[in-house]
Amino acid sequence: SGDDKTLRLWDAYTGKELRVFEGHTERIVGAALSPDGKRVLSGSDDKSVRLWDAATGKELREMTGHAEAVWSVAFGPEGQALSGGVDHTMRLRDLDTGKNLRVFTGHTAPVRWVAYNGRAKLAATCGWDVTIRLWDLETGKEVRKLTKHTHAIDLVSFSPDGKQLASESNDNTLRVWDVA
């Protein structure tokens, strides 16, 4: 994803560009490929999340609702997506309808990254408020707040078994958290 308002899909083995996705009106900040490789999500400074067909490059849906730029997107539970933005929120969306199913609030600064843990139906968000928050996607409740970093947090990722979460911060640390 990039400042030129395009999203590009590449073959990781050959380095060949496979597809260009165009439609956003501002830079694209976040992107995610679905686990089955058939769909792509993108988030942009234009405040939208877009769903694309990976094989054709066709835009399938534009989703709005964030008040400011969307910095991170992730595929969530089957048929749903997560997005985090400068408006301090994470949103859970239905990919078939584009409808916002739930808005998660609690951060006091931009949400920089969202991650999904399919094993426990949890999502993690991190942000420039120096917190990581774990969310129960079924109830919408915050289940835990992690606060050991001392500067903005830019990335969170669950381990394959879902029992740990890694975070990367501008305090020059990488932390691994037990979340099971």
N, C-alpha and C positions, 0 to 999 in steps of 0.2 A: 504494500500500500504506500501511497506517497503524496507529495505536495502537488503533483500534476493532475490530481483528481481522478486517477485511474488505479485500478487494482489489477495485478498481473499474477497469473498462475504459471508456475515453472515446473519442468521436469527436474527433480532434484538430482537425478543420475547423469543426465546429459547437459543440463544447463539451458535447455531449449525452452523458450517462451511458448506456452501452450495456448494461452487465452488472455485477452485484455477485456476488463469489465469497465464500462463507462456509464456514467449517469449521475454521480455525485456532483454537486456544484462548488464544493470546497474540498480541501485536502482530506484524504482518507487516513485516519489515525489507527484504526483497529481492524483486524480481519481474522477470520477463523474458517477452517475447512471442516465440514461435517465428518463424523467418524467413518461414514461409508464413502466419503469422497465425492458425493453427488451434488452437494450444495455448498455455497460459500456465503458467509455473512460479512458485512462491512459496516463500520461506523465512521462517521465523518464530522468535521467541523460544521457541516450544514445542518446538524442536529438530527440527522436521520440514520436509521439502520436499514440496510437493504439486504435482501435475500436473492441469491443468484443461482442459476443452474450452472454447475461447474463444466458440464460437457459442451454447452452451447454459448455460454456467456450471457444468456438472456436474463434480464431482471425479472424476478418472480413477484417481488413485493417490496414496497417502500413502507417503512414503519416510522411514525413520528411519535412525539410525546415528551422527549427530553427538551428542557428549556434552553439548554446550551449544548455545546459540542459533545459528541459521543466518542470516548477514547478507547473503549474496550468492548469486545463482543465475544460471546462463547455460546456454543450449542449446549443446551441444558437437557432436561428430561425430554423424552421422545416428543417431537413436534413442538418444542419450545426453545426459546433463545433467551440469553441474558445480555444486558447491555449496561455499561457504567459510564457516567458522564461528569462533565464539569459542573452540572447542577447538583452534585453531591448525592445522587441517587443511583440505585441499580433498578432495572426494570426486568420483569419476566413477561415474555410475549408469546402468544400463540402464533406459530409460523403459518398456519393455514388461513387465519383470518387477519393477522397483523395486530390483533387486539392486545392492549396492555392488560395482563392478568393481575399483576401486582406491582406496586412500587415500594421499594425498600428504602427507608430513610434512617439516618443515624449519623452518617459522616458529616463533618463540619467543613469539609474542603472537597475538591474534586476527587471522584473515584477514578483511580488510575488503571486498575485492572480488575477483571472478574474471572473466576474459575469455577468449574462445576465438578462435584464429586458424585458421580452416578451411583456409587455403592450406598451412600447414606442420604441421598437426596438433599445434599448440602451445597451451598454456594459460598465462596469466599470473595470478599472485596478488600481492596487495600487502597489507601489514598494518601493525599498530601496532608491529611490531619494526623499522620503518623500512627494510624491504627489499621489493624486487620480485623475484619468482622466476619463471623461465620453465621450463615442464615439458614433456617429451616424453610425450604421452598414450599412445603405443603401448608405451613401455618403462617409464614411471613415473619416469624419472630427471629430476632437476633438471639443466637444461642451462646455466643462467646465473643469476647473482644480481647485481642492480643495486642500488647503495648510495650514490647521491649526495644523496638527500634527508636532512634533519637532524631531521625530526619525522614522526609517524605519517602513513602514506599511505592515502588514502581511496578512490582511484579509479584504474583502469587501463583503457585502451581501445586496441585495435589499429586501425591505419589500414585503409581498405578493401583495399589491396593487400597487407596483412600485413607490410610491411617495416619499419614503425615502430610504436612503442608510446608512448602519452601517459600521463603520470601526474600526479596532483594530490595535494598534500601540505598538511598543517597548517603547514608552514614557509613558506606563502604563495607557493609556486612551482608552476609547471606545467612539466614536463620532457618532451621528446620524445627517444626513444631509437631508435637504429638496431638492429633485431633480426634483419634478414635475413642 
